[in-house]
Amino acid sequence: MVGRLFKDPHEKWFEDFELGDCMITRGRTVDIGDITSFAGLTGDHYQLHTDAAFMEKGRFGQRIAHGPLTFSLAVGLVGGSGFYGDAIVALVEITGLKATKPVFPGDTINVAAEVKALEASGTKYGTIAVSYTVNNQNGEEVMTFLQTMLAKRRSTEG
């Protein structure tokens, strides 16, 4: 075997992150099945998401994805990208969540994630704050938020 071996997910620690680290995920197309499944899972069958005839006459002219669905897909895209490796041990908080444009069935979203803050909070863990900017296939911002997570630190014992 030649080169470095990476496990899935690869080993990563709080100390491996730096302010300004960023990545852009691959795209993920949101289809009507995603919206219908999310409505069934959450019980949120509000007309904006489930009533095509009603929405044809509405502000957007068609159904839109739930905001929490867009949020969930964004978290999944970054988490599944390998950006965090196996460093994250818990969610601390989500702040500043803002839906800036609707996501329609057929839209493809991706996420730009950037490390905004790092705080070593002890010998075992540190917090990492990452800004998420969700964009559609036209490069238009559809959602932003800041996610703060607890990450394991390298052992200083030895």
DSSP file (Angstrom, degrees, kcal/mol; ACC not computed):
  #  RESIDUE AA STRUCTURE BP1 BP2  ACC     N-H-->O    O-->H-N    N-H-->O    O-->H-N    TCO  KAPPA ALPHA  PHI   PSI    X-CA   Y-CA   Z-CA
    1    1 A M              0   0    0      0, 0.0     2,-0.4     0, 0.0     4,-0.1   0.000 360.0 360.0 360.0 135.9    0.0    0.0    0.0
    2    2 A V        +     0   0    0      2,-0.1     2,-0.1     0, 0.0     0, 0.0  -0.919 360.0   9.9-117.1 141.1    1.3    3.4   -0.9
    3    3 A G  S    S-     0   0    0     -2,-0.4     2,-0.2     2,-0.1     0, 0.0  -0.324 101.1 -30.0  91.9-174.7    0.3    6.7    0.6
    4    4 A R        -     0   0    0     -2,-0.1     2,-0.5     1,-0.0    -2,-0.1  -0.565  54.3-136.4 -82.9 142.5   -1.8    7.6    3.7
    5    5 A L        -     0   0    0     -2,-0.2     2,-0.5    -4,-0.1    -2,-0.1  -0.878  18.6-165.3 -99.4 125.0   -4.6    5.3    4.8
    6    6 A F        -     0   0    0     -2,-0.5     2,-0.1     4,-0.1     4,-0.1  -0.940   8.3-146.6-112.1 130.5   -7.8    7.0    5.8
    7    7 A K        -     0   0    0     -2,-0.5     0, 0.0     2,-0.1     0, 0.0  -0.450  38.9 -84.6 -82.2 165.2  -10.5    5.2    7.7
    8    8 A D  S    S+     0   0    0      1,-0.3     2,-0.1    -2,-0.1     3,-0.0  -0.934 128.4  21.1-113.4 108.6  -14.1    6.0    7.1
    9    9 A P  S    S-     0   0    0      0, 0.0    -1,-0.3     0, 0.0    -2,-0.1   0.584 108.0-133.3 -80.6 153.5  -14.6    8.3    8.9
   10   10 A H        -     0   0    0      1,-0.1    76,-1.2    -2,-0.1     2,-0.2  -0.355  28.4 -93.6 -73.8 152.3  -11.0    9.4    9.2
   11   11 A E        +     0   0    0     74,-0.2     2,-0.3    75,-0.1    -1,-0.1  -0.438  55.7 163.7 -67.2 129.1   -9.5   10.2   12.6
   12   12 A K        -     0   0    0     -2,-0.2     2,-0.3    72,-0.1   140,-0.2  -0.989  17.1-161.6-148.8 151.2   -9.7   13.9   13.3
   13   13 A W    >   -     0   0    0     -2,-0.3     3,-1.9   138,-0.1     4,-0.3  -0.836  38.7-100.9-131.2 164.2   -9.4   16.0   16.4
   14   14 A F  G >  S+     0   0    0    138,-2.9     3,-1.8    -2,-0.3   139,-0.2   0.888 120.7  59.9 -49.3 -43.4  -10.3   19.5   17.6
   15   15 A E  G 3  S+     0   0    0      1,-0.3    -1,-0.3   137,-0.2   138,-0.1   0.625  91.4  68.7 -66.6 -13.2   -6.7   20.5   17.0
   16   16 A D  G <  S+     0   0    0     -3,-1.9     2,-0.3     2,-0.0    -1,-0.3   0.568  86.7  83.6 -81.8  -8.6   -6.9   19.6   13.3
   17   17 A F    <   -     0   0    0     -3,-1.8     2,-0.3    -4,-0.3    67,-0.0  -0.723  58.2-170.7 -97.4 145.9   -9.3   22.5   12.6
   18   18 A E    >   -     0   0    0     -2,-0.3     3,-2.2    99,-0.0    97,-0.2  -0.960  36.6 -90.5-130.4 150.7   -8.2   26.1   12.0
   19   19 A L  T 3  S+     0   0    0     -2,-0.3    97,-0.2     1,-0.3     3,-0.1  -0.355 115.0  25.2 -55.6 135.0  -10.1   29.4   11.7
   20   20 A G  T 3  S+     0   0    0     95,-2.6    -1,-0.3     1,-0.3    96,-0.1   0.292  80.1 147.0  90.5 -10.7  -11.2   29.9    8.1
   21   21 A D    <   +     0   0    0     -3,-2.2    94,-2.8    93,-0.1    -1,-0.3  -0.368  27.3 174.0 -54.2 135.1  -11.1   26.2    7.2
   22   22 A C  E     +A  114   0A   0     92,-0.2     2,-0.3    -3,-0.1    92,-0.2  -0.969  20.8 179.5-146.0 161.8  -13.8   25.8    4.6
   23   23 A M  E     -A  113   0A   0     90,-2.0    90,-2.7    -2,-0.3     2,-0.4  -0.979  19.8-138.7-154.6 158.9  -15.3   23.4    2.2
   24   24 A I  E     -A  112   0A   0     -2,-0.3    88,-0.2    88,-0.2    -2,-0.0  -0.995  25.0-138.2-124.0 128.0  -18.1   23.2   -0.4
   25   25 A T        -     0   0    0     86,-2.6    53,-0.1    -2,-0.4     3,-0.1  -0.212  24.0 -98.0 -76.8 169.3  -20.3   20.0   -0.5
   26   26 A R        -     0   0    0     51,-0.2    85,-0.3     1,-0.1    -1,-0.1  -0.309  53.6 -87.2 -72.4 171.3  -21.5   18.2   -3.6
   27   27 A G        -     0   0    0     83,-0.1     2,-0.3    -2,-0.1    83,-0.2  -0.406  33.4-163.5 -83.1 160.0  -25.0   19.0   -4.7
   28   28 A R  E     -E  109   0B   0     81,-1.8    81,-2.6    -2,-0.1     2,-0.4  -0.937  15.2-139.0-144.5 117.6  -28.2   17.3   -3.6
   29   29 A T  E     -E  108   0B   0     -2,-0.3     2,-0.6    79,-0.3    79,-0.3  -0.650  12.6-143.2 -82.2 130.6  -31.4   17.6   -5.5
   30   30 A V        -     0   0    0     77,-3.1    76,-4.0    -2,-0.4    77,-0.4  -0.825  24.6-173.2 -92.0 119.4  -34.6   18.0   -3.4
   31   31 A D    >>  -     0   0    0     -2,-0.6     4,-1.5    74,-0.2     3,-0.7  -0.649  40.3-101.9-112.2 172.9  -37.5   16.2   -4.9
   32   32 A I  H 3> S+     0   0    0      1,-0.3     4,-2.7    -2,-0.2     5,-0.2   0.813 119.9  61.5 -63.1 -30.1  -41.2   16.0   -4.1
   33   33 A G  H 3> S+     0   0    0      2,-0.2     4,-2.7     1,-0.2    -1,-0.3   0.872 101.5  52.4 -62.7 -37.3  -40.6   12.6   -2.4
   34   34 A D  H <> S+     0   0    0     -3,-0.7     4,-2.4     2,-0.2    -2,-0.2   0.925 111.8  45.8 -62.1 -44.2  -38.3   14.3    0.1
   35   35 A I  H  X S+     0   0    0     -4,-1.5     4,-2.3     2,-0.2    -2,-0.2   0.918 114.6  46.8 -66.6 -44.5  -40.9   16.9    0.9
   36   36 A T  H  X S+     0   0    0     -4,-2.7     4,-2.2     2,-0.2    -2,-0.2   0.916 113.7  48.4 -64.4 -43.8  -43.7   14.3    1.3
   37   37 A S  H  X S+     0   0    0     -4,-2.7     4,-2.6     2,-0.2    -2,-0.2   0.906 111.3  50.0 -63.4 -41.4  -41.6   12.0    3.4
   38   38 A F  H  X S+     0   0    0     -4,-2.4     4,-2.5     2,-0.2     6,-0.4   0.903 109.2  51.9 -65.1 -40.2  -40.5   14.9    5.7
   39   39 A A  H  X S+     0   0    0     -4,-2.3     4,-2.1     1,-0.2     5,-0.4   0.919 113.0  45.5 -60.5 -43.3  -44.2   15.9    6.1
   40   40 A G  H  < S+     0   0    0     -4,-2.2    -2,-0.2     2,-0.2    -1,-0.2   0.891 113.6  49.1 -66.8 -39.9  -45.0   12.4    7.1
   41   41 A L  H  < S+     0   0    0     -4,-2.6    -2,-0.2     1,-0.2    -1,-0.2   0.896 123.8  29.4 -66.3 -41.4  -42.1   12.0    9.4
   42   42 A T  H  < S-     0   0    0     -4,-2.5    -2,-0.2    -5,-0.2    -1,-0.2   0.649  99.7-123.3 -96.3 -17.4  -42.7   15.3   11.2
   43   43 A G     <  +     0   0    0     -4,-2.1     2,-1.3    -5,-0.3    -3,-0.2   0.534  66.3 137.9  81.8   6.0  -46.5   15.6   10.9
   44   44 A D        +     0   0    0     -5,-0.4    -1,-0.2    -6,-0.4    -2,-0.1  -0.688  12.9 156.5 -89.5  89.2  -46.0   19.0    9.2
   45   45 A H        +     0   0    0     -2,-1.3    -1,-0.1    -3,-0.1     5,-0.1  -0.074  16.8 158.2-103.0  31.4  -48.6   18.8    6.4
   46   46 A Y    >>  -     0   0    0      1,-0.1     3,-2.1     3,-0.1     4,-1.4  -0.225  54.0-112.8 -57.9 146.5  -49.0   22.6    6.1
   47   47 A Q  H 3> S+     0   0    0      1,-0.3     4,-1.8     2,-0.2     8,-0.2   0.770 111.2  69.8 -56.0 -31.4  -50.3   23.7    2.7
   48   48 A L  H 34 S+     0   0    0      1,-0.2    16,-2.4     2,-0.2    -1,-0.3   0.807 114.5  27.5 -55.9 -27.8  -47.0   25.3    1.7
   49   49 A H  H <4 S+     0   0    0     -3,-2.1    -1,-0.2    14,-0.2    -2,-0.2   0.684 131.6  29.6-107.6 -23.2  -45.5   21.9    1.4
   50   50 A T  H  < S+     0   0    0     -4,-1.4     2,-0.7     1,-0.1    -3,-0.2   0.528  97.4  75.5-123.4  -7.6  -48.3   19.5    0.6
   51   51 A D     X  +     0   0    0     -4,-1.8     4,-2.3    -5,-0.2     5,-0.2  -0.821  45.7 177.5-117.8  93.6  -51.1   21.2   -1.4
   52   52 A A  H  > S+     0   0    0     -2,-0.7     4,-1.7     1,-0.2    -1,-0.2   0.894  82.4  50.5 -62.6 -42.7  -50.1   21.7   -5.0
   53   53 A A  H  > S+     0   0    0      1,-0.2     4,-0.7     2,-0.2    -1,-0.2   0.921 112.3  47.2 -63.8 -43.9  -53.4   23.2   -6.1
   54   54 A F  H >4 S+     0   0    0      1,-0.2     3,-0.8     2,-0.2     4,-0.3   0.909 112.8  49.3 -61.3 -43.1  -53.4   25.7   -3.2
   55   55 A M  H >< S+     0   0    0     -4,-2.3     3,-0.8     1,-0.2     6,-0.7   0.740  95.2  70.9 -75.0 -22.9  -49.8   26.7   -3.9
   56   56 A E  H 3< S+     0   0    0     -4,-1.7    -1,-0.2     1,-0.3    -2,-0.2   0.855 107.5  39.2 -58.0 -32.7  -50.3   27.3   -7.6
   57   57 A K  T << S+     0   0    0     -3,-0.8    -1,-0.3    -4,-0.7    -2,-0.2   0.462 106.8  92.5 -93.7  -3.9  -52.3   30.4   -6.6
   58   58 A G  S <  S-     0   0    0     -3,-0.8     3,-0.4    -4,-0.3    -3,-0.1  -0.100  95.7 -82.9 -88.2-175.4  -49.9   31.3   -3.8
   59   59 A R  S    S+     0   0    0      1,-0.2    -4,-0.1     2,-0.1    -1,-0.0   0.811 126.3  36.8 -55.7 -38.8  -46.8   33.5   -3.6
   60   60 A F  S    S-     0   0    0      2,-0.2    -1,-0.2    -5,-0.1    -4,-0.1   0.595  96.7-131.9 -98.8 -12.2  -44.4   30.9   -4.9
   61   61 A G  S    S+     0   0    0     -6,-0.7     2,-0.3    -3,-0.4    -2,-0.1   0.426  80.9  36.7  78.1  -2.4  -46.6   29.3   -7.5
   62   62 A Q  S    S-     0   0    0     -7,-0.2    -2,-0.2   -14,-0.1    -1,-0.1  -0.972  99.7 -66.9-165.3 170.0  -45.7   25.8   -6.3
   63   63 A R        -     0   0    0     -2,-0.3     2,-0.3   -14,-0.1   -14,-0.2  -0.268  47.0-150.6 -63.5 153.8  -44.9   23.8   -3.2
   64   64 A I        -     0   0    0    -16,-2.4    40,-0.2    40,-0.2     2,-0.1  -0.908  19.4-102.2-125.6 156.5  -41.8   24.5   -1.2
   65   65 A A        -     0   0    0     38,-3.5    38,-0.4    -2,-0.3     2,-0.1  -0.440  44.5 -99.7 -71.6 147.7  -39.5   22.4    0.9
   66   66 A H     >  -     0   0    0      1,-0.1     4,-2.0    -2,-0.1     3,-0.2  -0.413  26.5-127.3 -61.3 141.1  -39.9   22.7    4.7
   67   67 A G  H  > S+     0   0    0      1,-0.2     4,-2.5     2,-0.2     5,-0.2   0.932 111.6  52.2 -57.3 -46.9  -37.2   25.0    6.2
   68   68 A P  H  > S+     0   0    0      0, 0.0     4,-2.4     0, 0.0    -1,-0.2   0.797 106.2  55.3 -63.1 -25.3  -36.2   22.2    8.7
   69   69 A L  H  > S+     0   0    0     -3,-0.2     4,-2.7     2,-0.2     5,-0.2   0.939 108.4  47.0 -68.3 -46.3  -35.8   19.8    5.7
   70   70 A T  H  X S+     0   0    0     -4,-2.0     4,-2.2     1,-0.2    -1,-0.2   0.926 113.2  49.6 -59.2 -45.0  -33.4   22.2    4.1
   71   71 A F  H  X S+     0   0    0     -4,-2.5     4,-2.4     2,-0.2    -1,-0.2   0.937 111.4  48.7 -57.5 -48.9  -31.5   22.6    7.4
   72   72 A S  H  X S+     0   0    0     -4,-2.4     4,-2.4     1,-0.2    -2,-0.2   0.900 110.9  49.5 -61.8 -42.5  -31.4   18.8    7.8
   73   73 A L  H  X S+     0   0    0     -4,-2.7     4,-2.6     2,-0.2    -1,-0.2   0.898 110.1  52.1 -63.6 -39.5  -30.1   18.2    4.3
   74   74 A A  H  X S+     0   0    0     -4,-2.2     4,-2.1    -5,-0.2     5,-0.2   0.931 110.2  47.4 -62.1 -46.2  -27.4   20.9    4.8
   75   75 A V  H  X S+     0   0    0     -4,-2.4     4,-2.8     1,-0.2     5,-0.2   0.914 113.6  49.2 -61.6 -42.2  -26.2   19.2    8.0
   76   76 A G  H  X S+     0   0    0     -4,-2.4     4,-2.6    -5,-0.2    -2,-0.2   0.883 107.6  53.7 -64.8 -39.6  -26.2   15.9    6.3
   77   77 A L  H  < S+     0   0    0     -4,-2.6     4,-0.5     2,-0.2   -51,-0.2   0.923 115.2  39.4 -62.7 -43.9  -24.3   17.1    3.3
   78   78 A V  H ><>S+     0   0    0     -4,-2.1     3,-1.0     2,-0.2     5,-0.7   0.936 116.9  49.8 -71.6 -45.2  -21.5   18.6    5.5
   79   79 A G  H ><5S+     0   0    0     -4,-2.8     3,-0.8     1,-0.3     5,-0.2   0.890 112.6  47.4 -59.7 -39.9  -21.5   15.6    7.9
   80   80 A G  T 3<5S+     0   0    0     -4,-2.6    -1,-0.3     1,-0.2    -2,-0.2   0.554  96.4  74.9 -78.4  -8.0  -21.3   13.1    5.1
   81   81 A S  T < 5S-     0   0    0     -3,-1.0    -1,-0.2    -4,-0.5    -2,-0.2   0.686 103.7-119.4 -78.7 -17.6  -18.5   15.0    3.3
   82   82 A G  T X 5S+     0   0    0     -3,-0.8     3,-0.7    -4,-0.5    -3,-0.1   0.400  76.1 127.9  91.8  -2.5  -15.8   13.9    5.7
   83   83 A F  T 3 <S+     0   0    0     -5,-0.7    -4,-0.1     1,-0.3    -3,-0.1   0.865  80.3  36.1 -55.2 -39.7  -15.0   17.5    6.7
   84   84 A Y  T >  S-     0   0    0     -6,-0.4     3,-2.3     1,-0.3     4,-0.3   0.566  88.9-166.9 -90.8  -9.5  -15.4   16.7   10.4
   85   85 A G  T <   -     0   0    0     -3,-0.7    -1,-0.3     1,-0.3   -74,-0.2  -0.365  65.8 -42.4  54.6-133.2  -13.9   13.2   10.3
   86   86 A D  T 3  S+     0   0    0    -76,-1.2    -1,-0.3     1,-0.1    66,-0.1   0.078 112.5 106.5-110.7  22.9  -14.8   11.5   13.6
   87   87 A A    <   +     0   0    0     -3,-2.3    65,-2.4   -77,-0.2     2,-0.3   0.797  53.2  89.9 -73.7 -30.0  -14.0   14.6   15.7
   88   88 A I  E     +B  151   0A   0     -4,-0.3    63,-0.2    63,-0.2     3,-0.1  -0.511  38.6 166.0 -80.2 131.1  -17.6   15.6   16.6
   89   89 A V  E     +     0   0A   0     61,-3.0     2,-0.3     1,-0.4    62,-0.2   0.586  63.8   1.1-115.1 -18.0  -19.1   14.2   19.8
   90   90 A A  E     -B  150   0A   0     60,-1.3    60,-2.9     0, 0.0     2,-0.4  -0.977  63.4-112.1-166.3 153.2  -22.2   16.4   20.3
   91   91 A L  E     -B  149   0A   0     -2,-0.3    58,-0.2    58,-0.2     3,-0.1  -0.767  26.7-179.2 -84.3 134.3  -24.2   19.3   19.0
   92   92 A V  E     -     0   0A   0     56,-2.9     2,-0.3    -2,-0.4    57,-0.2   0.840  57.0 -32.8 -99.6 -53.9  -24.1   22.4   21.3
   93   93 A E  E     -B  148   0A   0     55,-1.7    55,-3.0     2,-0.0     2,-0.4  -0.992  37.7-137.2-164.6 160.2  -26.3   24.9   19.5
   94   94 A I  E     +B  147   0A   0     -2,-0.3     2,-0.3    53,-0.2    53,-0.2  -0.994  33.0 177.5-118.5 127.7  -27.7   26.3   16.3
   95   95 A T  E     +B  146   0A   0     51,-2.6    51,-2.7    -2,-0.4    -2,-0.0  -0.929  52.6  19.1-130.8 156.7  -27.9   30.1   16.0
   96   96 A G  E     +     0   0A   0     -2,-0.3     2,-0.3     1,-0.2    48,-0.1   0.733  68.5 179.2  65.2  25.9  -28.9   32.6   13.5
   97   97 A L  E     +     0   0A   0     49,-0.1     2,-0.4    -3,-0.1    48,-0.2  -0.440   6.4 172.2 -64.2 123.7  -31.0   30.2   11.3
   98   98 A K  E     -B  144   0A   0     46,-2.7    46,-2.1    -2,-0.3     2,-0.7  -0.977  28.8-151.9-140.1 123.7  -32.4   32.2    8.4
   99   99 A A  E     +B  143   0A   0     -2,-0.4    44,-0.3    44,-0.2    43,-0.1  -0.854  19.6 175.1 -90.8 116.6  -34.3   31.0    5.4
  100  100 A T        +     0   0    0     42,-1.4    43,-0.2    -2,-0.7    -1,-0.1   0.691  63.6  10.3-100.6 -21.7  -33.5   33.6    2.7
  101  101 A K  S    S-     0   0    0     41,-1.3    -1,-0.3    39,-0.1     2,-0.1  -0.979  84.4 -98.2-150.5 153.2  -35.2   32.0   -0.4
  102  102 A P        -     0   0    0      0, 0.0     2,-0.5     0, 0.0   -36,-0.1  -0.382  26.4-136.4 -71.8 154.1  -37.6   29.0   -0.9
  103  103 A V        -     0   0    0    -38,-0.4   -38,-3.5    -2,-0.1   -33,-0.1  -0.966  24.5-160.3-109.1 124.1  -36.3   25.6   -2.0
  104  104 A F    >   -     0   0    0     -2,-0.5     3,-2.4   -40,-0.2   -74,-0.3  -0.657  32.3 -85.8-102.0 155.9  -38.5   24.1   -4.6
  105  105 A P  T 3  S+     0   0    0      0, 0.0   -74,-0.2     0, 0.0     3,-0.1  -0.421 120.1  30.6 -55.8 132.4  -38.9   20.5   -5.7
  106  106 A G  T 3  S+     0   0    0    -76,-4.0   -75,-0.1     1,-0.4     2,-0.1   0.194  88.8 128.7  98.0 -15.4  -36.2   20.0   -8.3
  107  107 A D    <   -     0   0    0     -3,-2.4   -77,-3.1   -77,-0.4     2,-0.5  -0.458  50.9-143.2 -70.2 146.0  -33.7   22.5   -6.8
  108  108 A T  E     -E   29   0B   0    -79,-0.3     2,-0.3    -2,-0.1   -79,-0.3  -0.960  19.7-166.5-111.3 123.3  -30.2   21.2   -6.2
  109  109 A I  E     +E   28   0B   0    -81,-2.6   -81,-1.8    -2,-0.5     2,-0.3  -0.777  11.1 178.2-108.5 152.8  -28.6   22.6   -3.0
  110  110 A N  E     - C   0 135A   0     25,-2.0    25,-2.5    -2,-0.3     2,-0.4  -0.910  20.8-128.0-139.7 171.7  -25.0   22.5   -1.8
  111  111 A V  E     - C   0 134A   0    -85,-0.3   -86,-2.6    -2,-0.3     2,-0.6  -0.976   5.7-156.9-129.4 132.8  -23.4   24.0    1.3
  112  112 A A  E     -AC  24 133A   0     21,-2.7    21,-2.2    -2,-0.4     2,-0.4  -0.951  23.6-170.6-100.7 121.3  -20.4   26.2    1.9
  113  113 A A  E     -AC  23 132A   0    -90,-2.7   -90,-2.0    -2,-0.6     2,-0.4  -0.935   6.6-178.8-117.4 136.2  -19.1   25.6    5.5
  114  114 A E  E     -AC  22 131A   0     17,-2.0    17,-2.8    -2,-0.4     2,-0.5  -0.996  30.7-121.1-139.2 132.5  -16.5   27.7    7.2
  115  115 A V  E     + C   0 130A   0    -94,-2.8   -95,-2.6    -2,-0.4    15,-0.3  -0.585  35.2 170.2 -70.7 120.1  -14.9   27.4   10.7
  116  116 A K  E     +     0   0A   0     13,-3.3     2,-0.3    -2,-0.5    14,-0.2   0.699  59.3  15.2-106.0 -27.1  -15.7   30.7   12.4
  117  117 A A  E     - C   0 129A   0     12,-1.5    12,-2.8   -99,-0.1     2,-0.4  -0.995  52.3-169.8-153.0 144.8  -14.6   30.0   16.0
  118  118 A L  E     + C   0 128A   0     -2,-0.3     2,-0.4    10,-0.2    10,-0.2  -1.000   9.2 178.6-133.5 131.7  -12.6   27.5   18.0
  119  119 A E  E     - C   0 127A   0      8,-2.3     8,-3.0    -2,-0.4     2,-0.8  -0.935  22.6-145.6-139.7 116.0  -12.5   27.4   21.8
  120  120 A A  E     - C   0 126A   0     -2,-0.4     6,-0.2     6,-0.3     3,-0.1  -0.693  20.8-179.5 -76.8 113.5  -10.6   24.8   23.8
  121  121 A S        -     0   0    0      4,-1.1     2,-0.3    -2,-0.8     5,-0.2   0.180  58.2 -35.3-105.9  18.2  -12.9   24.3   26.8
  122  122 A G  S    S-     0   0    0      3,-0.3    -1,-0.1     1,-0.1     0, 0.0  -0.954  79.2 -66.6 155.5-169.4  -10.8   21.8   28.7
  123  123 A T  S    S+     0   0    0     -2,-0.3    33,-0.2     1,-0.1    -1,-0.1   0.704 126.1  40.2 -85.4 -19.5   -8.4   18.9   28.2
  124  124 A K  S    S+     0   0    0      1,-0.2    29,-2.6    28,-0.1     2,-0.3   0.801 118.5  21.7 -97.9 -32.4  -11.0   16.5   26.7
  125  125 A Y  E     - D   0 152A   0     27,-0.2    -4,-1.1  -111,-0.0     2,-0.3  -0.917  49.3-171.9-139.6 158.6  -13.1   18.7   24.4
  126  126 A G  E     -CD 120 151A   0     25,-2.2    25,-3.3    -2,-0.3     2,-0.4  -0.936  27.2-116.8-139.0 163.7  -13.3   22.0   22.4
  127  127 A T  E     -CD 119 150A   0     -8,-3.0    -8,-2.3    -2,-0.3     2,-0.5  -0.861  19.8-164.1-107.5 143.2  -16.1   23.8   20.6
  128  128 A I  E     -CD 118 149A   0     21,-2.5    21,-2.6    -2,-0.4     2,-0.5  -0.991   3.7-159.7-124.3 122.9  -16.1   24.4   16.9
  129  129 A A  E     -CD 117 148A   0    -12,-2.8   -13,-3.3    -2,-0.5   -12,-1.5  -0.923  13.4-174.7-105.6 124.2  -18.5   27.0   15.4
  130  130 A V  E     -CD 115 147A   0     17,-2.9    17,-2.8    -2,-0.5     2,-0.4  -0.972  17.6-140.5-124.0 126.1  -19.1   26.5   11.7
  131  131 A S  E     -CD 114 146A   0    -17,-2.8   -17,-2.0    -2,-0.5     2,-0.5  -0.690  16.4-156.1 -84.0 137.1  -21.1   28.8    9.5
  132  132 A Y  E     -CD 113 145A   0     13,-3.1    13,-1.7    -2,-0.4     2,-0.5  -0.958  10.8-174.2-113.9 127.8  -23.3   27.1    6.9
  133  133 A T  E     -CD 112 144A   0    -21,-2.2   -21,-2.7    -2,-0.5     2,-0.5  -0.975  11.8-158.1-121.0 115.3  -24.4   28.9    3.7
  134  134 A V  E     -CD 111 143A   0      9,-3.2     8,-3.4    -2,-0.5     9,-1.4  -0.812  13.8-174.9 -96.3 127.6  -26.8   26.8    1.7
  135  135 A N  E     -CD 110 141A   0    -25,-2.5   -25,-2.0    -2,-0.5     6,-0.2  -0.882  16.6-132.8-121.6 152.5  -27.1   27.7   -2.0
  136  136 A N    >   -     0   0    0      4,-2.4     3,-2.3    -2,-0.3   -27,-0.2  -0.320  45.5 -82.6 -92.0-176.7  -29.3   26.5   -4.8
  137  137 A Q  T 3  S+     0   0    0      1,-0.3   -28,-0.1   -29,-0.2    -1,-0.0   0.655 129.5  56.2 -63.4 -16.6  -28.2   25.5   -8.3
  138  138 A N  T 3  S-     0   0    0      2,-0.1    -1,-0.3   -30,-0.1     3,-0.1   0.339 119.9-107.4 -95.2   5.6  -28.1   29.1   -9.4
  139  139 A G  S <  S+     0   0    0     -3,-2.3     2,-0.4     1,-0.3    -2,-0.1   0.610  72.6 145.4  78.3  11.7  -25.7   30.1   -6.7
  140  140 A E        -     0   0    0      1,-0.1    -4,-2.4     2,-0.0    -1,-0.3  -0.685  54.3-117.2 -85.8 133.4  -28.5   31.9   -4.7
  141  141 A E  E     + D   0 135A   0     -2,-0.4    -6,-0.3    -6,-0.2     3,-0.1  -0.518  37.2 169.7 -68.4 129.2  -28.3   31.7   -1.0
  142  142 A V  E     +     0   0A   0     -8,-3.4   -42,-1.4     1,-0.4   -41,-1.3   0.592  63.1   5.9-114.7 -18.8  -31.4   29.9    0.4
  143  143 A M  E     -BD  99 134A   0     -9,-1.4    -9,-3.2   -44,-0.3    -1,-0.4  -0.970  54.7-171.7-163.0 147.0  -30.4   29.5    4.1
  144  144 A T  E     +BD  98 133A   0    -46,-2.1   -46,-2.7    -2,-0.3     2,-0.3  -0.986  16.3 149.6-138.0 151.5  -27.7   30.4    6.6
  145  145 A F  E     - D   0 132A   0    -13,-1.7   -13,-3.1    -2,-0.3     2,-0.5  -0.964  38.0-120.5-168.0 165.3  -26.9   29.3   10.2
  146  146 A L  E     -BD  95 131A   0    -51,-2.7   -51,-2.6    -2,-0.3     2,-0.5  -0.973  24.2-163.7-115.8 124.4  -24.1   28.8   12.7
  147  147 A Q  E     -BD  94 130A   0    -17,-2.8   -17,-2.9    -2,-0.5     2,-0.5  -0.938   0.8-162.5-112.3 124.6  -23.7   25.4   14.1
  148  148 A T  E     +BD  93 129A   0    -55,-3.0   -56,-2.9    -2,-0.5   -55,-1.7  -0.918  15.0 179.8-109.4 130.5  -21.6   24.9   17.3
  149  149 A M  E     -BD  91 128A   0    -21,-2.6   -21,-2.5    -2,-0.5     2,-0.5  -0.897  29.7-119.2-130.6 155.3  -20.3   21.4   18.1
  150  150 A L  E     -BD  90 127A   0    -60,-2.9   -61,-3.0    -2,-0.3   -60,-1.3  -0.810  33.8-169.3 -91.9 131.8  -18.3   19.7   20.8
  151  151 A A  E     -BD  88 126A   0    -25,-3.3   -25,-2.2    -2,-0.5   -63,-0.2  -0.947  23.2-111.3-125.8 145.4  -15.2   18.0   19.4
  152  152 A K  E     - D   0 125A   0    -65,-2.4  -138,-2.9    -2,-0.4     2,-0.3  -0.435  30.4-141.0 -72.4 146.6  -12.7   15.6   21.0
  153  153 A R        -     0   0    0    -29,-2.6     2,-0.1  -140,-0.2     3,-0.1  -0.725  24.8 -97.1-103.6 156.4   -9.2   16.8   21.8
  154  154 A R        -     0   0    0     -2,-0.3     2,-0.2     1,-0.1    -1,-0.1  -0.461  50.6 -99.6 -66.4 143.5   -6.0   14.9   21.5
  155  155 A S        -     0   0    0      1,-0.2    -1,-0.1    -2,-0.1   -31,-0.1  -0.464  27.0-162.6 -66.1 132.3   -4.9   13.5   24.7
  156  156 A T        +     0   0    0    -33,-0.2     2,-0.2    -2,-0.2    -1,-0.2   0.421  65.3  96.0 -94.1  -0.1   -2.2   15.6   26.4
  157  157 A E              0   0    0      1,-0.2    -2,-0.0     0, 0.0     0, 0.0  -0.554 360.0 360.0 -83.5 153.0   -1.3   12.7   28.6
  158  158 A G              0   0    0     -2,-0.2    -1,-0.2     0, 0.0    -2,-0.0   0.378 360.0 360.0 165.4 360.0    1.5   10.5   27.7
